Amino acid sequence: KMLFGMKLVDAETLGPVSTPRLVLRYLAYFISFIPLGLGFFWAAFDKRKQCFHDKIAKTVIIKG
């Protein structure tokens, strides 16, 4: 993300993400991976380009 100038923010406020929400996002990676990794490919079809773990933790990655 740093290489492309992107950062992770709260999806509702576009502010910094709290530590508990970051932990939830990390744990949600496993949920994204379970159905054949489809949780990661979901971003290709989502209007906000969120994967399952981003939707669960209510985070989004933005440019800048």
Order of alpha helices (4+ residues) and beta strands (2+ residues): beta-alpha-alpha-alpha-beta
